[in-house]
Amino acid sequence: MPTHDEQNEALIRAWNDRVGGALRDVQVCVTGGAGFIGGHLCDALVSLGARVTILDDLSNSDTRHVGALIDRAPEHVRFIQGSILDPGALGEAMDGVSRVFHLAALGSVPKSVEQPERTWLVNATGTMRVLKAAQQAGATRVIYSASSSAYGNNPTLPKREDMAPEPESPYAAAKFAGESLCRSWAKCYGVDTVCLRYFNIFGTRQAADSAYAAVIPAFIKRWVHGQAPTIFGEGGQTRDFTHVSNAVLANLLGAANEIPLGGEVVNIGAGVKTSVNELASMIQSRMGIDGLNPEHAPERIGEVRDSVADISRAKALIGYEPITDLEDGLATTVDWYDAALRDEREGAA
Ligand SMILES: NC(=O)c1ccc[n+]([C@@H]2O[C@H](COP(=O)([O-])OP(=O)(O)OC[C@H]3O[C@@H](n4cnc5c(N)ncnc54)[C@H](O)[C@@H]3O)[C@@H](O)[C@H]2O)c1
């Protein structure tokens, strides 16, 4: 099995093969760059020679990863702690940039049900402010992190971009509004945009400790602590679990593409349907856990039943094809969390 460093080098080669020198010395802004996907994207951008300004208010992250990135490439990384709702911080972050990767958002569906106005403010109004700031700075493209939650509970599979959107939570509604704003900025203000509808992105450094934790780190954390994980519902619900390196690739392709993308929406998934029960047993066997089978709790409001992406439009428009499959992505992710969480447990003991 290759080491973590060898795997990172292989990923950098894969990204480089697909975008070459297109981002070398290009000035970019990454909103939400201290977060999970944003952090991985910043790693890739720095490795490909881009000059990166990160704007993040640290409401769901900290500076550990950003700090390490600055230590690694001080000439290439600038960090601004601020909100996408603050025009001053946006203006500073976007000064001189030509590409904007917009990832900052409140990411939790259950929290959006509790706090719909806050969710709308950050995820919809915030996206408009990012677009306005990008326009004022003369940026040529905004690459928007959209969400497959736009499809709602429509039973048709796989999900295709020409299906009518049916957002079922304030989170989904606000993320979908962000797509409409991106399209309108491409049509009315000459800022080219593309919307990447992610399907359940997973990987290292995803927060494992919130009540709304993504399912993979949440499962691993419970098992590391000798506890059975909880599955909401009976576990037959399916998702298109997509390794973060694929989401990063989609962003890089969205930025490097020379052809106007006109606000188009593309699905970014692996294109494979996996049930939560199947996922749990893959993790359990990778960790070598005997017993402690998942327990079931009532399903959560606003969550969709089944989801898998048709990724043909992303392939046609930006040349996207996944570079890491579920098995490989899960192996590195499980091993990374297993080690990190065991260290944390021993440190706390
Ligand atoms: N993780 C997934 O599976 C997934 C799926 C679909 C869509 N997305 C979208 O991808 C993007 C990144 O998600 P993630 O999983 O990395 O989440 P994350 O919470 O790890 O990252 C989001 C970052 O945005 C920052 N942020 C929040 N509000 C902000 C504000 N007002 N101003 C500046 N920064 C702010 C947070 O501090 C955090 O660092 C989000 O837009 C999310 O909606 C993620």
The ligand as an ORCA input file, in Angstrom:
! r2SCAN-3c Opt
* xyz 0 1
  N     -18.978     18.262      1.704
  C     -19.911     17.931      0.835
  O     -20.217     16.765      0.651
  C     -20.621     18.979      0.010
  C     -21.690     18.564     -0.808
  C     -22.358     19.528     -1.575
  C     -21.938     20.839     -1.551
  N     -20.911     21.206     -0.734
  C     -20.519     22.618     -0.731
  O     -19.110     22.689     -0.798
  C     -18.639     23.826     -0.090
  C     -17.540     23.423      0.880
  O     -18.068     22.459      1.793
  P     -17.179     21.758      2.923
  O     -17.732     20.398      3.088
  O     -15.747     21.943      2.621
  O     -17.623     22.597      4.189
  P     -16.731     23.317      5.332
  O     -17.719     23.792      6.358
  O     -15.610     22.457      5.754
  O     -16.144     24.584      4.555
  C     -16.838     25.798      4.433
  C     -15.916     26.905      4.919
  O     -16.624     28.146      4.756
  C     -16.340     28.936      5.897
  N     -17.441     29.909      6.031
  C     -18.704     29.696      6.447
  N     -19.389     30.850      6.439
  C     -18.536     31.803      5.994
  C     -18.642     33.194      5.769
  N     -19.787     33.857      6.027
  N     -17.576     33.865      5.290
  C     -16.400     33.223      5.051
  N     -16.219     31.900      5.272
  C     -17.292     31.205      5.730
  C     -16.243     27.975      7.062
  O     -15.501     28.510      8.151
  C     -15.534     26.798      6.407
  O     -14.131     26.913      6.539
  C     -19.876     24.458      0.534
  O     -20.300     25.501     -0.305
  C     -20.893     23.351      0.535
  O     -22.232     23.845      0.469
  C     -20.250     20.306      0.059
*
